Amino acid sequence: MSDFNFNSVNSGGEPINSVATVQMGEDRMTAYLTISAPINGGAAVTLDDVMAEVKGSPIGIEVDTDAISRAIAAKQYNQHIIIARGVQPVNGIDGCVKYQFETSGALSAKINERDEMDYKNLGLVQNIFSGTLIAEITPETAGEDGVDVYGSPHKPMPGKPPKFYVGKGTVLSEDGTTIVAAADGNLKWSKDHFTVEEVLVIAEDVGVITGNIDFIGDVQVRGNVFEGFSVKSKKNVTINGTANNAEIIAGGNIDIKMGCVNSIIASKGSTKVGFCESSTIDCGGDLTSNSFVACKVFCQGTAFSTTGKGVIVGGKMTCLKGMVFNTIGSESYTKTSLTLGDGAILSEEKLNREKEEAKLTEEIGRLIQKIDTINAAKKNHGSVPRVLEETLATSIRARFKMSNELKLVRKRIAEIEASFLNNANLHIEARKSIWPGVSVRIGSEKKKFEQKHDRCRVAIDNSGCISVRPITGSI
């Protein structure tokens, strides 16, 4: 700020009036008023004097008239009195991104429900559903303009825009404030952004390095699945190698190129396995393998083993639609059990339904007897106590309900009996041979093979019994 030349006492004794001086601060953000003291009876400065001085100054903003009035009234002479202040610009705020998930990407054991470290759950898979919020984006702000005492604007420093990248399988909202998953899949951090993988590709074996796999989409394992580990998918699973003492679960299809040993395999769709040994298989569609050795199998479709050895030896297999093998059993007469169709399941259901039918029939009989007794009493006496009227109404409602239930039970029994008649369409093919030691059940019929049969078809004949007929012609 510029220096002031203050009034001094006149040695001649002449009166000197008080003078108001307005000066601008060097920072351009303040304006000062200085009032000199009157000398030798000189006149004091007035508000009009000061305002005239202000009007003639370069001040371009509103002045603080209260501060001026106070200074005049208090005779604040020879002091720097701030009468105007500029407004500093408000710099903008940098934008930022708030992620809803960890961005480290590092694998580490998770804590299980028993508060123990689960070294088979390393967090390799992070399932996410379409529409799930991944990141919240706060845009940068431009800031607010300032103004100096001259009335000149001062521009703020704008905030820096947030740095983010919209990865594959994610989408930025129209207003630019959120990133969400665009598909169901695996959420993966990749250097500086998230991606959503609809297909999970494991480029190595599933084992101690990866931990267990549990994914909502397709899983492709380019190696093997080692002992004690599992691969689960809501869709399809493909394994290029083998599954050894492992668990493979799929909501769709399963394809294990090499084979499985001592494993649990369960799919809601079809299953293809190079070979199956000492494994438990639950298949919702057709099942195909080069061989089944000592396995426990339930297949809702047809089981095929006509390539490679094309053999089923040992174990138990239940198929609802059909079985086609090259060889069933072995020269050593290995015990092998085959059940075709849902006859066994339906037989058990039929038995339970018949028990239910008998129970409902008995209960309805008791209700009818109770209803008849109360109605007879009403006829003989004209009325019955209120409690009996309530019992009558309750009994009638219960009889109506049970009668409807009985109709449904009898309908289901009839459906099961009708399905038994369709067993004639079910058959087991042995394109090479069936060996002794094999037992077959089709519907409610059973047959144990005591001798070898070559190129044959096993089915229910016209008499309702299991018969073995040769396959003629090419297959």
C-alpha positions as CSV (number, residue, x, y, z in Angstrom):
1,M,0.0,0.0,0.0
2,S,1.2,3.5,-0.7
3,D,2.6,5.6,2.1
4,F,0.5,8.4,3.6
5,N,1.6,12.0,4.3
6,F,-0.1,12.9,7.6
7,N,-1.0,16.5,8.5
8,S,1.3,18.3,10.9
9,V,0.7,21.2,13.3
10,N,0.9,24.6,11.6
11,S,3.3,26.8,13.5
12,G,1.4,29.8,12.4
13,G,-1.7,28.8,14.2
14,E,-4.0,28.8,11.1
15,P,-6.9,26.3,11.3
16,I,-6.6,23.2,9.0
17,N,-9.6,21.1,8.2
18,S,-9.7,17.3,8.6
19,V,-9.1,15.6,5.2
20,A,-10.3,12.1,4.1
21,T,-8.0,10.1,1.8
22,V,-8.9,6.8,0.0
23,Q,-6.2,4.5,-1.0
24,M,-6.1,1.1,-2.7
25,G,-4.2,-1.9,-1.2
26,E,-1.5,-3.4,-3.2
27,D,-3.3,-6.7,-3.2
28,R,-6.2,-5.0,-5.0
29,M,-8.5,-6.7,-2.6
30,T,-8.8,-3.9,0.0
31,A,-9.5,-0.1,0.0
32,Y,-8.5,2.1,3.0
33,L,-9.8,5.3,4.4
34,T,-7.5,7.6,6.3
35,I,-8.8,10.7,8.1
36,S,-6.4,13.4,9.1
37,A,-7.0,15.2,12.4
38,P,-8.2,18.8,12.2
39,I,-5.6,21.3,13.4
40,N,-6.0,24.6,15.3
41,G,-9.8,24.3,15.3
42,G,-10.1,23.2,11.7
43,A,-13.4,21.5,10.6
44,A,-13.9,17.8,11.1
45,V,-14.6,15.7,8.1
46,T,-18.2,14.7,7.4
47,L,-19.8,11.6,5.9
48,D,-20.6,13.6,2.8
49,D,-16.9,14.6,2.5
50,V,-15.9,10.9,2.7
51,M,-18.5,9.7,0.3
52,A,-17.4,12.4,-2.2
53,E,-13.9,11.1,-1.9
54,V,-15.0,7.6,-2.3
55,K,-17.0,8.5,-5.4
56,G,-13.9,10.1,-7.0
57,S,-11.8,7.0,-6.2
58,P,-11.4,3.9,-8.4
59,I,-13.4,1.7,-6.0
60,G,-15.8,-0.4,-8.1
61,I,-17.6,-2.3,-5.4
62,E,-19.9,-1.4,-2.5
63,V,-18.2,0.3,0.4
64,D,-18.8,-0.3,4.1
65,T,-20.7,2.9,5.1
66,D,-21.1,1.7,8.6
67,A,-17.3,1.4,9.0
68,I,-17.0,5.0,7.6
69,S,-19.6,6.3,10.0
70,R,-18.0,4.7,13.0
71,A,-14.6,6.0,12.1
72,I,-16.0,9.6,11.8
73,A,-17.9,9.3,15.0
74,A,-14.9,7.8,16.9
75,K,-12.5,10.3,15.4
76,Q,-10.2,7.6,14.2
77,Y,-7.6,9.9,12.9
78,N,-4.5,8.9,11.0
79,Q,-5.5,5.2,10.9
80,H,-6.0,2.8,8.0
81,I,-9.7,1.9,8.0
82,I,-10.8,-0.8,5.7
83,I,-13.9,0.4,3.9
84,A,-14.1,-2.1,1.0
85,R,-13.0,-5.7,0.5
86,G,-12.9,-7.6,-2.7
87,V,-14.0,-11.3,-2.9
88,Q,-11.4,-13.9,-3.4
89,P,-12.2,-16.5,-6.1
90,V,-13.2,-19.9,-4.8
91,N,-11.1,-22.5,-6.7
92,G,-13.0,-25.5,-8.1
93,I,-12.9,-28.9,-6.4
94,D,-11.2,-31.9,-8.2
95,G,-13.6,-34.6,-9.3
96,C,-13.3,-38.0,-7.8
97,V,-14.3,-41.7,-8.2
98,K,-15.6,-43.8,-5.3
99,Y,-15.5,-47.5,-6.1
100,Q,-17.8,-49.8,-4.4
101,F,-15.4,-52.8,-4.5
102,E,-11.8,-53.3,-3.6
103,T,-9.4,-52.3,-6.3
104,S,-6.2,-54.2,-5.2
105,G,-7.0,-57.3,-7.2
106,A,-4.8,-59.3,-4.9
107,L,-5.8,-62.8,-4.0
108,S,-6.0,-63.7,-0.3
109,A,-7.7,-66.3,1.8
110,K,-11.2,-65.3,3.1
111,I,-12.7,-65.7,6.5
112,N,-15.4,-68.4,6.5
113,E,-18.5,-68.7,8.7
114,R,-16.5,-70.2,11.5
115,D,-14.1,-67.2,11.5
116,E,-11.4,-69.4,10.1
117,M,-9.1,-68.7,7.1
118,D,-10.5,-70.4,4.1
119,Y,-7.5,-71.1,1.8
120,K,-9.7,-72.5,-0.9
121,N,-11.6,-69.2,-1.2
122,L,-9.0,-66.7,-2.5
123,G,-11.4,-64.2,-4.1
124,L,-10.5,-65.0,-7.7
125,V,-14.1,-64.8,-8.6
126,Q,-16.2,-61.8,-7.7
127,N,-19.8,-62.4,-9.0
128,I,-21.7,-59.3,-10.0
129,F,-25.2,-58.9,-11.6
130,S,-26.2,-56.6,-14.4
131,G,-27.1,-53.2,-13.1
132,T,-25.0,-53.4,-9.9
133,L,-23.3,-50.1,-9.0
134,I,-19.6,-50.3,-9.5
135,A,-18.5,-46.7,-9.0
136,E,-19.9,-43.3,-8.1
137,I,-18.4,-40.4,-10.0
138,T,-18.3,-36.8,-8.5
139,P,-17.6,-34.3,-11.3
140,E,-15.2,-31.5,-10.8
141,T,-16.5,-28.0,-10.0
142,A,-15.6,-24.8,-11.9
143,G,-15.3,-22.7,-8.8
144,E,-16.7,-19.3,-8.1
145,D,-15.5,-16.0,-9.6
146,G,-14.0,-13.4,-7.3
147,V,-13.9,-9.6,-7.7
148,D,-11.3,-7.0,-6.6
149,V,-12.1,-3.5,-5.1
150,Y,-11.8,-2.1,-8.6
151,G,-14.7,-4.3,-9.7
152,S,-12.6,-6.4,-11.9
153,P,-13.4,-10.2,-11.9
154,H,-10.9,-12.7,-10.7
155,K,-11.2,-16.2,-12.2
156,P,-10.8,-19.3,-10.0
157,M,-8.7,-22.3,-10.7
158,P,-11.1,-25.0,-12.0
159,G,-11.0,-28.4,-10.4
160,K,-9.4,-31.3,-12.3
161,P,-11.8,-33.8,-13.9
162,P,-11.9,-37.3,-12.3
163,K,-9.9,-39.9,-14.0
164,F,-11.7,-43.1,-14.8
165,Y,-12.2,-45.7,-17.6
166,V,-15.3,-47.5,-18.5
167,G,-14.1,-51.1,-18.9
168,K,-15.6,-54.0,-21.0
169,G,-18.9,-55.2,-19.5
170,T,-19.6,-51.9,-17.7
171,V,-21.5,-48.8,-18.7
172,L,-21.5,-45.2,-17.8
173,S,-24.8,-43.6,-16.9
174,E,-26.2,-40.9,-19.1
175,D,-25.5,-38.2,-16.5
176,G,-22.0,-39.4,-16.1
177,T,-22.2,-40.0,-12.4
178,T,-22.2,-43.8,-12.1
179,I,-20.6,-46.9,-13.6
180,V,-22.7,-50.1,-13.4
181,A,-22.3,-53.6,-14.6
182,A,-23.7,-54.2,-18.1
183,A,-23.9,-57.9,-17.7
184,D,-23.8,-60.8,-15.2
185,G,-20.2,-62.0,-14.7
186,N,-17.0,-61.7,-12.9
187,L,-15.9,-58.3,-11.7
188,K,-12.2,-57.9,-12.2
189,W,-9.8,-55.0,-11.5
190,S,-7.5,-54.4,-14.4
191,K,-4.8,-51.8,-13.6
192,D,-7.0,-48.7,-13.5
193,H,-10.5,-49.9,-14.2
194,F,-13.1,-52.7,-13.6
195,T,-14.3,-55.1,-16.3
196,V,-17.1,-57.7,-16.2
197,E,-16.2,-61.0,-17.7
198,E,-19.2,-63.0,-18.9
199,V,-17.0,-66.1,-19.4
200,L,-14.5,-67.0,-16.8
201,V,-11.3,-68.5,-18.3
202,I,-8.9,-70.2,-15.9
203,A,-5.7,-70.4,-17.9
204,E,-4.2,-73.0,-15.5
205,D,-5.2,-75.7,-13.1
206,V,-7.8,-75.2,-10.4
207,G,-5.9,-75.8,-7.2
208,V,-4.1,-73.9,-4.5
209,I,-3.2,-71.0,-6.8
210,T,-6.8,-70.3,-7.8
211,G,-8.8,-71.7,-4.9
212,N,-12.4,-72.9,-5.5
213,I,-14.3,-71.5,-8.4
214,D,-18.0,-70.4,-8.0
215,F,-19.2,-68.3,-10.9
216,I,-22.6,-67.2,-12.2
217,G,-21.5,-67.5,-15.9
218,D,-19.7,-70.0,-18.1
219,V,-16.4,-71.4,-16.8
220,Q,-13.6,-72.6,-19.0
221,V,-10.7,-74.4,-17.3
222,R,-7.7,-75.0,-19.6
223,G,-6.0,-77.3,-17.1
224,N,-7.2,-79.8,-14.5
225,V,-9.2,-79.6,-11.3
226,F,-7.1,-81.0,-8.5
227,E,-8.1,-83.0,-5.5
228,G,-10.3,-81.3,-2.9
229,F,-11.2,-78.4,-5.1
230,S,-14.5,-77.5,-6.8
231,V,-15.8,-75.7,-9.9
232,K,-19.3,-74.4,-9.8
233,S,-21.2,-72.4,-12.4
234,K,-24.8,-71.2,-12.9
235,K,-24.2,-71.9,-16.6
236,N,-21.8,-74.2,-18.4
237,V,-18.4,-75.7,-17.3
238,T,-15.7,-76.9,-19.7
239,I,-12.5,-78.6,-18.4
240,N,-9.8,-79.4,-20.9
241,G,-8.0,-81.8,-18.5
242,T,-9.3,-84.1,-15.8
243,A,-11.2,-83.8,-12.5
244,N,-9.6,-85.8,-9.8
245,N,-11.4,-86.2,-6.5
246,A,-13.1,-82.9,-7.3
247,E,-16.6,-81.4,-7.4
248,I,-18.0,-80.0,-10.7
249,I,-21.4,-78.4,-10.5
250,A,-23.2,-76.6,-13.4
251,G,-26.6,-75.1,-13.9
252,G,-26.1,-75.9,-17.6
253,N,-23.9,-78.3,-19.4
254,I,-20.6,-80.0,-18.3
255,D,-17.8,-81.0,-20.7
256,I,-14.7,-82.7,-19.2
257,K,-12.4,-83.4,-22.1
258,M,-10.1,-86.0,-20.4
259,G,-12.2,-87.5,-17.7
260,C,-13.0,-87.7,-14.0
261,V,-11.9,-89.9,-11.1
262,N,-13.4,-90.1,-7.6
263,S,-15.4,-86.9,-8.4
264,I,-18.9,-85.5,-8.0
265,I,-20.3,-84.3,-11.3
266,A,-23.8,-82.6,-11.4
267,S,-25.4,-80.7,-14.2
268,K,-28.9,-79.6,-15.0
269,G,-28.1,-79.9,-18.7
270,S,-26.1,-82.5,-20.7
271,T,-22.7,-84.0,-19.6
272,K,-19.8,-85.2,-21.6
273,V,-16.8,-86.8,-19.9
274,G,-13.8,-88.5,-21.6
275,F,-13.9,-91.3,-19.0
276,C,-15.7,-91.8,-15.7
277,E,-14.2,-93.8,-12.9
278,S,-15.5,-94.2,-9.3
279,S,-17.5,-91.0,-9.6
280,T,-21.0,-89.9,-8.7
281,I,-22.8,-88.3,-11.7
282,D,-26.2,-86.5,-11.7
283,C,-27.1,-85.4,-15.2
284,G,-30.2,-83.4,-16.2
285,G,-29.9,-84.2,-19.9
286,D,-28.0,-86.8,-22.0
287,L,-24.8,-88.3,-20.7
288,T,-21.8,-89.3,-22.9
289,S,-18.5,-91.0,-22.0
290,N,-16.0,-93.4,-23.4
291,S,-16.4,-95.6,-20.3
292,F,-18.1,-95.8,-16.9
293,V,-16.2,-97.8,-14.3
294,A,-17.6,-98.3,-10.8
295,C,-19.7,-95.1,-11.0
296,K,-23.0,-94.1,-9.5
297,V,-25.1,-92.4,-12.1
298,F,-28.5,-90.8,-12.4
299,C,-29.3,-89.4,-15.9
300,Q,-32.6,-87.8,-16.8
301,G,-31.9,-88.3,-20.5
302,T,-30.1,-91.1,-22.4
303,A,-26.6,-92.4,-21.5
304,F,-24.2,-93.1,-24.4
305,S,-20.9,-95.0,-24.4
306,T,-20.1,-96.0,-28.0
307,T,-16.7,-94.4,-28.6
308,G,-13.4,-95.6,-27.2
309,K,-14.0,-98.6,-25.1
310,G,-17.7,-97.8,-24.9
311,V,-18.1,-99.8,-21.7
312,I,-20.0,-99.7,-18.4
313,V,-18.4,-101.9,-15.8
314,G,-19.5,-102.0,-12.1
315,G,-21.5,-99.5,-10.2
316,K,-25.1,-98.4,-10.6
317,M,-26.8,-96.4,-13.4
318,T,-30.3,-95.0,-13.6
319,C,-31.4,-93.4,-16.9
320,L,-34.9,-92.2,-17.6
321,K,-34.9,-92.4,-21.4
322,G,-32.4,-94.9,-22.6
323,M,-29.0,-96.5,-22.6
324,V,-26.7,-97.2,-25.5
325,F,-23.3,-99.0,-24.9
326,N,-20.8,-101.1,-26.7
327,T,-20.2,-103.4,-23.8
328,I,-22.1,-103.9,-20.5
329,G,-20.3,-105.7,-17.7
330,S,-17.0,-107.6,-18.1
331,E,-15.6,-111.0,-18.6
332,S,-15.0,-111.2,-14.8
333,Y,-18.7,-110.9,-14.2
334,T,-18.4,-107.6,-12.4
335,K,-21.7,-106.7,-10.7
336,T,-23.3,-103.9,-12.7
337,S,-26.8,-102.5,-12.0
338,L,-28.9,-100.7,-14.6
339,T,-32.3,-99.1,-14.0
340,L,-34.1,-97.7,-17.0
341,G,-37.0,-95.3,-16.8
342,D,-38.5,-93.7,-13.7
343,G,-40.4,-96.8,-12.8
344,A,-38.6,-97.2,-9.5
345,I,-39.2,-93.6,-8.5
346,L,-42.8,-93.7,-9.7
347,S,-43.4,-97.1,-8.0
348,E,-42.4,-95.5,-4.7
349,E,-44.5,-92.4,-5.4
350,K,-47.5,-94.6,-6.3
351,L,-47.2,-96.5,-3.1
352,N,-47.1,-93.3,-1.1
353,R,-50.0,-91.9,-3.0
354,E,-52.0,-95.1,-2.4
355,K,-51.4,-94.7,1.3
356,E,-52.5,-91.1,1.1
357,E,-55.6,-92.2,-0.8
358,A,-56.5,-94.7,1.9
359,K,-56.0,-92.2,4.7
360,L,-58.2,-89.5,3.0
361,T,-60.9,-92.1,2.3
362,E,-60.9,-93.2,5.9
363,E,-61.0,-89.5,7.1
364,I,-63.8,-88.6,4.7
365,G,-65.8,-91.6,5.9
366,R,-65.5,-90.4,9.5
367,L,-66.6,-86.9,8.5
368,I,-69.6,-88.3,6.6
369,Q,-70.6,-90.3,9.6
370,K,-70.3,-87.2,11.9
371,I,-72.3,-85.0,9.4
372,D,-75.1,-87.7,9.1
373,T,-75.4,-88.0,12.9
374,I,-75.8,-84.2,13.4
375,N,-78.2,-83.9,10.5
376,A,-80.3,-86.8,11.9
377,A,-80.4,-85.0,15.3
378,K,-81.6,-81.8,13.7
379,K,-84.3,-83.7,11.9
380,N,-85.5,-85.5,15.0
381,H,-85.3,-82.5,17.4
382,G,-85.8,-79.5,15.1
383,S,-82.5,-78.0,16.2
384,V,-79.2,-78.8,17.9
385,P,-76.9,-76.9,20.3
386,R,-74.8,-74.1,18.7
387,V,-71.6,-76.1,19.3
388,L,-73.0,-78.9,17.1
389,E,-74.0,-76.5,14.4
390,E,-70.4,-75.2,14.4
391,T,-69.1,-78.8,14.3
392,L,-71.4,-79.5,11.4
393,A,-70.2,-76.5,9.4
394,T,-66.5,-77.3,10.1
395,S,-67.0,-81.0,9.1
396,I,-68.7,-80.0,5.8
397,R,-65.9,-77.7,4.9
398,A,-63.3,-80.3,5.8
399,R,-65.1,-83.0,3.7
400,F,-65.2,-80.7,0.7
401,K,-61.5,-79.9,1.0
402,M,-60.5,-83.6,1.5
403,S,-62.7,-84.7,-1.4
404,N,-60.8,-82.3,-3.7
405,E,-57.5,-83.6,-2.4
406,L,-58.6,-87.2,-3.0
407,K,-59.5,-86.4,-6.6
408,L,-56.0,-85.0,-7.2
409,V,-54.4,-88.1,-5.5
410,R,-56.4,-90.5,-7.6
411,K,-55.5,-88.5,-10.8
412,R,-51.8,-88.8,-10.0
413,I,-52.1,-92.5,-9.4
414,A,-53.8,-92.9,-12.8
415,E,-51.0,-90.9,-14.4
416,I,-48.3,-93.1,-12.8
417,E,-50.1,-96.3,-14.0
418,A,-50.4,-94.9,-17.5
419,S,-46.7,-94.1,-17.5
420,F,-45.9,-97.7,-16.8
421,L,-47.6,-98.6,-20.0
422,N,-45.0,-96.5,-21.9
423,N,-42.1,-98.7,-20.7
424,A,-42.4,-100.6,-24.1
425,N,-40.6,-97.7,-25.7
426,L,-37.6,-97.9,-23.3
427,H,-34.6,-100.1,-24.2
428,I,-31.0,-100.7,-23.5
429,E,-28.6,-101.4,-26.4
430,A,-25.5,-103.5,-26.1
431,R,-23.8,-103.1,-29.5
432,K,-21.1,-105.7,-28.6
433,S,-22.2,-107.7,-25.6
434,I,-23.8,-108.0,-22.2
435,W,-21.9,-110.1,-19.6
436,P,-23.2,-112.1,-16.7
437,G,-23.3,-110.2,-13.5
438,V,-25.4,-107.5,-15.0
439,S,-28.8,-106.8,-13.6
440,V,-31.4,-104.7,-15.3
441,R,-34.6,-103.1,-14.1
442,I,-37.1,-101.5,-16.4
443,G,-40.2,-100.1,-14.6
444,S,-41.2,-102.7,-12.0
445,E,-39.6,-105.6,-13.9
446,K,-36.1,-107.0,-13.1
447,K,-33.7,-109.3,-14.9
448,K,-30.3,-110.7,-13.9
449,F,-28.1,-111.9,-16.7
450,E,-26.7,-115.4,-16.3
451,Q,-25.2,-115.7,-19.7
452,K,-23.5,-113.6,-22.3
453,H,-25.5,-111.9,-25.0
454,D,-24.0,-110.3,-28.1
455,R,-25.4,-107.4,-30.1
456,C,-28.7,-107.2,-28.3
457,R,-31.5,-104.9,-27.2
458,V,-33.1,-105.2,-23.8
459,A,-36.7,-104.0,-23.4
460,I,-40.2,-104.8,-22.1
461,D,-42.0,-107.2,-24.4
462,N,-45.7,-107.6,-25.1
463,S,-46.2,-109.8,-22.1
464,G,-44.8,-107.0,-19.8
465,C,-41.6,-108.9,-19.1
466,I,-38.0,-108.0,-19.9
467,S,-36.7,-109.6,-23.0
468,V,-33.4,-109.7,-24.9
469,R,-33.5,-109.5,-28.6
470,P,-30.7,-109.5,-31.1
471,I,-29.8,-106.4,-33.0
472,T,-30.0,-107.1,-36.7
473,G,-28.5,-105.0,-39.5
474,S,-26.1,-102.1,-39.2
475,I,-26.3,-99.7,-36.2
